Amino acid sequence: MRLITGKGLLLALGMTLAIATHDSAAGVGVDATLVAGLLAAVSVSGLVEWLMGSRHAWIVVDAYALAALVIPSWAAFLPVVAFDTARVPVPRTGTASSGTPSDAGPAIAGMLARWAWIVPACAAPIRMHDAIAVNVTLTIAAMTGFAFGACAAAASRAHSELLVLKDHARASSRSARTRLADLTEERDRSVRMATLAERTRIAREIHDNVGHLLTRAIMQTQAGKAVADATGDAVASRGFADVGGTLDDAMTMVRRSVHDLEDDGTDFTARITDAAQSFDAAAPGFTVALANGIASAPAPVARCFATVIREALANVVHHSDAREATVTLRDFPAFWQLVILDDGPAKTHGTMTDAPKTDVEGLPRGMGIADIEARVRALDGTAVCGPYDGGWRVFVSVPKAQWRSRA
């Protein structure tokens, strides 16, 4: 908007000077040549705005300057042309490094393209002696227009650089925020894993050291009570019995504390992933695909699912020719579900060292399946194991009711 306003004022000034020149020189008003010059100046200004990003925009303004040299009345609109000349890109100017004409050529071409308007502007007062004052004013106006154009070009470049700096600042800020968020997440994950590892270490220390010492003390107390009973020392027997009861209570508390620490140090996802991937390297050519839809679950459920996964995959490796198994865990509102499915087929009895036992329905029923069912029943869940779609499927469901009541 400021460019349009500035160009409009320069055109109005040029028109005023042109009318004054015509009145003083020929005693006539505006003629067709002057109107054509006005239209040409407006057209040149529009072309300059359209070609502003091109390296050839200077040709338009220099062509008008050449025409103004031939048609003196067109010099009245040189302020607008000079304004645009200061803004358009010209042939790249360079510093003559070796002083040869080839090095100085770009500098000379750029200077001529930038200052071509000054020739008709300075020629106007010389050619029209009777309107020299008006033409001198025209020349000053052209120089002023060039100065305003240079200021506008500098302001435009500064604005563009400011936008680029703002874009870089915003990009840097977003990158810094993203990196900070990643670092924060990584730090929280590291702290959590360190905390879980420390809880597990403490639980093992208590179990291995304090539990062992308490077990020795309980056995010594029982031995002392047995000796006291054999010798008929009732007082010593009661003393050993009291000490044994205290040690039993202490052992119970230690076990409860160890289980609590171990439960707090259980990472459900890590335990399930470790159980599912434990057979990838142990059984060449056998792959396990894991799809875990459970983010977290109580430690007993995690231990149960991990054991079931290991037992089921071991049965697949030992008792079938399957090359792939899928382990799927789903989190439903009322229960957790675990499905282990292989593509079969089962090995024939002739290739096995011992044929598996069967139940009343004729389905294989070995110790591994019984252990799976027992572990799931301990959590009030259900386990269904049997042939499915040419392979073998283990389907486990554990309700959430008891964990909600505990919470």
C-alpha positions in Angstrom: 0.0 0.0 0.0 2.8 2.4 0.8 4.4 1.6 -2.6 1.2 2.4 -4.5 0.8 5.7 -2.5 4.4 6.7 -3.1 4.2 6.0 -6.9 0.9 7.9 -7.1 2.5 11.0 -5.5 5.5 10.7 -7.8 3.2 10.4 -10.9 1.1 13.4 -9.7 4.3 15.4 -9.2 5.5 14.5 -12.7 2.2 15.4 -14.3 2.3 18.7 -12.5 5.8 19.4 -13.8 4.9 18.3 -17.3 1.9 20.7 -17.4 4.1 23.5 -16.1 6.7 22.7 -18.7 4.2 22.7 -21.5 2.6 26.0 -20.4 5.8 27.8 -20.2 7.4 26.3 -23.3 4.6 26.1 -25.9 1.6 27.7 -24.3 -0.4 24.5 -24.7 -1.8 22.1 -22.2 -1.7 18.3 -22.0 -1.3 16.7 -25.4 -1.4 13.1 -26.7 2.4 12.6 -26.3 2.2 13.5 -22.6 -0.7 11.1 -22.0 1.2 8.4 -23.8 4.1 9.0 -21.5 1.9 8.8 -18.5 0.4 5.5 -19.7 3.9 4.2 -20.5 5.2 5.1 -17.1 2.2 3.4 -15.4 2.7 0.3 -17.6 6.4 0.2 -16.9 5.7 0.4 -13.1 3.2 -2.5 -13.4 5.7 -4.6 -15.4 8.4 -3.9 -12.8 6.1 -5.2 -10.0 5.3 -8.3 -12.1 9.0 -8.9 -13.0 10.4 -7.9 -9.6 11.7 -11.4 -9.0 13.3 -11.6 -12.4 16.9 -10.6 -13.3 15.6 -8.8 -16.4 13.3 -6.3 -14.9 15.9 -3.6 -15.3 15.4 -3.8 -19.1 11.9 -2.3 -18.8 13.0 0.8 -16.8 16.0 1.4 -19.0 13.9 1.1 -22.1 11.7 3.9 -20.7 14.8 6.0 -19.9 15.9 5.6 -23.5 12.5 6.6 -24.8 12.5 9.7 -22.5 15.8 10.6 -24.0 14.1 10.6 -27.4 10.8 12.1 -26.3 11.6 14.9 -23.9 8.0 15.2 -22.5 8.3 11.7 -21.1 11.0 12.8 -18.8 8.3 14.3 -16.6 7.6 10.8 -15.2 11.2 9.8 -14.6 10.7 10.1 -10.7 8.5 7.0 -10.9 10.9 5.2 -13.2 13.9 6.2 -11.0 12.0 4.9 -8.0 11.5 1.5 -9.7 15.1 1.5 -11.0 16.4 1.6 -7.4 14.3 -1.4 -6.5 14.9 -3.8 -9.4 17.8 -6.3 -9.5 20.5 -5.4 -12.0 23.4 -7.4 -13.5 25.5 -8.6 -10.7 28.2 -6.1 -9.8 31.6 -7.4 -8.9 34.9 -6.1 -7.8 37.6 -6.2 -10.4 40.1 -8.6 -8.8 42.7 -8.5 -11.6 41.9 -5.3 -13.4 41.1 -7.0 -16.7 38.1 -5.9 -18.8 36.4 -9.2 -18.2 36.4 -8.6 -14.5 35.2 -5.0 -14.7 32.5 -5.9 -17.2 29.8 -6.9 -14.7 30.5 -3.8 -12.6 30.1 -1.4 -15.5 26.9 -3.1 -16.8 25.4 -3.0 -13.3 26.2 0.7 -13.0 24.8 1.6 -16.4 21.6 -0.4 -15.7 21.1 1.3 -12.4 21.8 4.9 -13.4 20.5 5.0 -17.0 17.6 7.3 -15.9 19.9 10.1 -15.0 20.8 10.8 -18.6 17.3 12.0 -19.8 16.7 13.6 -16.4 19.8 15.8 -16.7 19.3 16.4 -20.5 15.8 18.0 -19.9 17.1 21.3 -18.5 19.7 21.6 -21.2 17.3 21.1 -24.0 14.6 23.5 -22.8 16.2 26.7 -21.6 13.0 28.6 -21.2 11.7 26.0 -18.6 15.0 25.4 -16.9 13.7 26.0 -13.4 10.9 23.4 -13.9 13.2 20.9 -15.4 15.8 21.3 -12.6 13.0 20.6 -10.2 12.2 17.5 -12.4 15.8 16.4 -12.1 15.7 16.8 -8.3 12.4 15.0 -8.1 13.9 12.1 -10.1 16.9 11.9 -7.8 14.5 12.0 -4.8 12.4 9.2 -6.3 15.6 7.1 -6.8 16.5 7.8 -3.1 13.0 6.8 -2.0 13.2 3.6 -4.1 16.6 2.7 -2.6 15.1 3.1 0.9 12.1 1.0 -0.1 14.4 -1.7 -1.5 16.4 -1.7 1.7 13.3 -1.9 3.8 12.0 -4.8 1.7 15.3 -6.7 2.1 15.3 -6.0 5.8 11.7 -7.3 6.1 12.6 -10.4 4.1 15.6 -11.1 6.3 13.5 -10.5 9.4 11.0 -13.1 8.1 13.7 -15.5 7.4 15.2 -15.0 10.9 11.7 -15.5 12.4 11.3 -18.7 10.5 14.7 -19.9 11.6 13.9 -18.9 15.2 10.6 -20.8 15.1 12.2 -23.8 13.6 15.0 -23.8 16.2 12.4 -23.3 19.0 10.3 -26.3 17.7 13.5 -28.4 17.4 14.6 -27.4 20.9 11.2 -28.2 22.4 11.1 -31.6 20.6 14.6 -32.4 21.7 13.8 -31.3 25.3 10.6 -33.5 25.3 12.6 -36.4 24.0 15.3 -35.9 26.6 12.7 -35.6 29.3 11.0 -38.8 28.2 14.3 -40.6 28.0 15.3 -39.4 31.5 12.0 -40.5 32.9 12.3 -43.9 31.3 15.9 -44.2 32.6 14.8 -43.2 36.1 11.9 -45.7 36.0 14.1 -48.5 34.8 16.7 -47.7 37.4 14.1 -47.7 40.1 12.7 -51.0 39.0 16.1 -52.5 38.8 17.0 -51.3 42.3 13.8 -52.7 43.8 14.5 -56.0 42.2 18.1 -56.0 43.5 16.9 -55.2 47.0 14.3 -58.0 46.8 17.0 -60.5 45.8 19.3 -59.3 48.5 16.7 -59.7 51.2 15.7 -63.1 49.8 19.2 -64.4 49.4 20.7 -63.0 52.6 18.1 -62.3 55.3 15.8 -65.1 54.2 18.7 -67.6 54.3 19.7 -66.4 57.8 16.1 -66.6 59.1 15.8 -70.1 57.6 18.9 -71.2 59.5 17.6 -69.7 62.7 14.3 -71.5 62.3 16.0 -74.8 61.7 18.3 -74.3 64.7 15.2 -73.4 66.8 13.4 -76.5 65.7 16.5 -78.6 66.5 16.8 -77.0 69.9 13.1 -77.6 70.6 13.4 -81.3 69.5 16.4 -81.7 71.9 14.5 -80.0 74.7 11.5 -82.3 74.1 13.7 -85.4 74.1 15.4 -84.4 77.4 12.0 -83.4 79.0 13.0 -79.8 79.5 9.6 -78.1 79.2 10.8 -74.6 79.9 13.4 -74.8 77.1 10.9 -76.4 74.8 8.5 -73.5 75.3 11.3 -71.0 74.9 12.3 -72.5 71.6 8.7 -72.7 70.5 8.2 -69.0 71.2 11.4 -68.1 69.4 10.4 -70.3 66.5 7.0 -68.6 66.3 8.7 -65.2 66.2 11.1 -66.3 63.5 8.1 -67.7 61.5 6.4 -64.3 61.7 9.6 -62.6 60.7 10.0 -64.9 57.7 6.4 -64.2 56.7 7.0 -60.5 56.8 10.2 -60.8 54.8 8.5 -62.9 52.2 5.7 -60.3 51.9 8.1 -57.5 51.6 10.1 -59.3 49.0 7.0 -60.0 47.0 5.9 -56.4 47.3 9.3 -55.2 46.1 9.4 -57.7 43.3 5.8 -56.7 42.2 6.8 -53.0 42.2 9.9 -53.9 40.2 7.9 -55.8 37.5 7.8 -54.3 34.0 4.9 -56.0 32.3 6.0 -55.2 28.7 9.6 -56.1 29.3 8.7 -59.4 30.9 6.3 -60.4 28.1 8.7 -59.4 25.4 11.5 -61.4 27.0 9.3 -64.5 27.3 8.1 -64.3 23.7 11.6 -63.7 22.3 13.3 -66.3 24.3 12.8 -69.0 21.7 13.9 -67.0 18.6 17.6 -67.9 19.1 17.0 -71.2 20.9 15.0 -72.7 18.0 16.6 -72.0 14.6 14.0 -71.3 11.9 11.2 -70.7 14.4 9.8 -67.2 14.8 7.4 -65.7 17.2 5.2 -62.7 16.4 4.1 -60.7 19.4 1.1 -58.4 19.5 0.9 -56.9 23.0 -2.2 -54.8 23.6 -1.8 -54.7 27.4 0.1 -51.7 28.7 0.4 -52.9 32.3 -1.0 -55.5 34.6 -0.4 -56.7 38.2 2.8 -58.6 38.9 1.1 -62.0 39.5 -0.7 -61.7 36.1 2.6 -60.7 34.4 4.4 -63.7 36.0 1.5 -66.0 35.0 1.4 -64.8 31.4 5.2 -64.9 31.0 5.3 -68.5 32.3 2.4 -69.6 30.1 4.1 -68.1 27.1 7.3 -69.9 27.8 5.6 -73.2 28.5 3.4 -73.0 25.4 6.2 -72.0 23.1 8.4 -74.8 24.5 5.5 -77.3 23.7 5.3 -75.9 20.2 9.1 -76.3 19.6 9.2 -79.8 21.2 5.9 -81.3 19.9 5.2 -79.7 16.5 6.8 -78.9 13.2 5.5 -75.3 13.3 7.8 -72.6 11.9 5.9 -69.7 13.3 3.8 -68.9 16.4 1.8 -65.8 17.3 1.4 -64.4 20.8 -1.5 -62.0 21.2 -2.5 -60.1 24.4 -5.7 -58.1 24.6 -6.9 -55.8 27.4 -10.7 -55.9 27.8 -12.8 -54.0 30.3 -13.5 -57.1 32.5 -10.5 -59.4 31.8 -7.1 -59.9 30.3 -6.7 -62.3 27.4 -3.7 -64.3 26.1 -3.8 -66.3 22.9 -0.8 -68.4 21.7 -1.3 -70.0 18.3 1.0 -72.0 16.0 0.6 -73.1 12.4 1.3 -76.8 13.1 1.4 -79.6 12.3 2.0 -81.7 15.3 4.8 -84.2 15.2 3.9 -87.9 14.7 4.3 -90.1 17.7 6.9 -92.1 15.9 9.3 -89.2 15.9 8.9 -88.4 19.6 10.8 -90.1 22.4 7.6 -90.6 24.4 3.9 -90.1 23.3 2.0 -87.5 25.3 -0.7 -88.6 27.7 -4.3 -88.0 26.6 -7.5 -87.0 28.5 -10.9 -88.6 28.3 -11.6 -86.8 25.0 -8.3 -88.1 23.5 -6.6 -84.7 23.5 -2.9 -84.5 24.5 -2.5 -83.8 28.2 1.0 -83.4 29.4 2.6 -81.8 32.5 3.1 -78.5 30.6 -0.6 -78.1 29.9 -1.5 -79.1 33.4 0.9 -76.5 34.8 -0.6 -73.8 32.6 -4.1 -74.6 33.7 -3.0 -74.7 37.4 -1.3 -71.3 37.2 -4.3 -69.7 35.5 -6.8 -71.2 38.0 -4.7 -69.7 40.8 -5.7 -66.3 39.4 -9.4 -67.4 39.1 -8.9 -67.6 35.3 -9.6 -70.1 32.6 -7.2 -71.9 30.2 -8.3 -73.8 27.1 -5.6 -75.8 25.3 -6.1 -77.8 22.2 -5.9 -78.2 18.4 -7.0 -75.3 16.3 -7.0 -74.7 12.5 -4.3 -77.3 11.9 -2.1 -76.1 14.7 -2.3 -75.8 18.5 -3.9 -73.0 20.5 -3.5 -71.9 24.1 -6.4 -69.6 25.1 -6.1 -67.9 28.6 -8.5 -65.4 30.2 -7.9 -63.8 33.6 -10.7 -61.6 35.2 -9.9 -58.2 36.7 -12.5 -58.4 39.5 -10.2 -59.5 42.3 -7.6 -56.8 41.4 -10.3 -54.1 41.4 -11.5 -55.2 44.8 -8.0 -55.1 46.2 -7.5 -51.6 44.8 
